[in-house]
């Protein structure tokens, strides 16, 4: 809902108008994360490297910042790190929990 300011000018948003949430599209990790039985025993890796998704997640969990990971592993990109996170998030959604019986 917009109101005009007296005397013309730009319209301003009402304080009570609902804010629109940004549209966030999920990252498609499938072109960046590969599983090859010949590389790291078939663990999911960043394409073109021997760096596993688990490695990247461990670095992040230990407190390393993205910039530090990129400095230590110049073959990685920011998109590769986000692809690792997207892969882990998708895998978490697919985990089926079985209630204790």
C-alpha positions in Angstrom: 0.0 0.0 0.0 1.5 3.3 -1.0 0.6 6.8 -0.1 1.5 10.0 -1.8 3.3 12.6 0.1 1.4 15.9 0.3 2.6 18.2 -2.4 3.6 15.4 -4.8 6.9 13.7 -4.5 7.6 10.0 -4.2 5.1 7.6 -2.9 6.1 6.0 0.4 5.3 2.6 1.9 2.8 2.4 4.7 4.3 1.1 7.9 1.6 -1.5 8.0 2.0 -2.8 4.4 3.4 -6.4 4.4 6.9 -6.5 3.2 7.6 -8.9 0.2 9.9 -11.7 1.0 12.8 -12.0 -1.4 12.5 -14.9 -3.8 15.3 -17.4 -3.1 15.9 -20.1 -5.6 17.7 -23.2 -4.3 21.2 -23.8 -5.7 21.5 -26.6 -8.2 24.5 -28.5 -6.9 24.3 -31.4 -9.4 26.7 -29.8 -11.8 29.3 -29.2 -9.1 29.1 -32.2 -6.8 30.0 -35.6 -8.3 30.2 -39.1 -7.0 32.8 -41.3 -8.7 33.7 -44.7 -7.2 37.3 -44.2 -8.4 37.7 -40.9 -6.4 37.9 -40.9 -2.6 36.0 -44.2 -2.3 32.9 -42.8 -4.0 32.3 -39.9 -1.5 30.7 -36.8 -3.0 33.4 -34.5 -4.2 33.6 -31.0 -5.8 33.9 -31.7 -9.5 37.5 -31.7 -10.8 38.9 -32.0 -7.3 39.5 -34.6 -4.7 37.9 -32.4 -2.0 34.9 -34.0 -0.5 31.7 -32.3 0.6 32.5 -33.6 4.1 35.8 -31.9 4.0 34.3 -28.5 3.2 31.6 -29.0 5.8 34.2 -29.9 8.4 36.2 -26.7 7.6 33.1 -24.6 7.9 32.1 -26.3 11.2 35.5 -25.8 12.7 35.1 -22.1 12.2 37.0 -21.5 9.0 35.6 -18.6 6.9 34.8 -19.0 3.3 37.7 -16.7 2.4 40.1 -18.9 4.4 38.9 -22.0 2.6 39.3 -20.4 -0.8 42.8 -19.2 0.1 43.8 -22.7 1.2 42.2 -24.4 -1.8 42.4 -22.1 -4.8 40.8 -24.7 -7.0 37.5 -24.1 -5.1 35.1 -21.2 -5.8 32.4 -19.6 -3.6 29.8 -21.5 -5.7 31.5 -24.8 -4.9 31.2 -24.1 -1.2 27.5 -23.2 -1.6 27.0 -26.3 -3.6 28.5 -28.4 -0.7 26.0 -26.7 1.6 23.1 -27.3 -0.8 24.1 -30.9 -1.2 24.2 -31.4 2.6 20.8 -29.6 3.0 19.2 -31.8 0.4 20.6 -34.9 1.9 19.3 -33.9 5.3 15.8 -33.4 3.9 15.9 -36.9 2.4 16.9 -38.6 5.6 14.1 -40.7 6.9 13.8 -41.0 10.6 12.3 -44.2 12.1 10.5 -43.8 15.4 11.8 -45.9 18.2 9.5 -48.8 18.8 
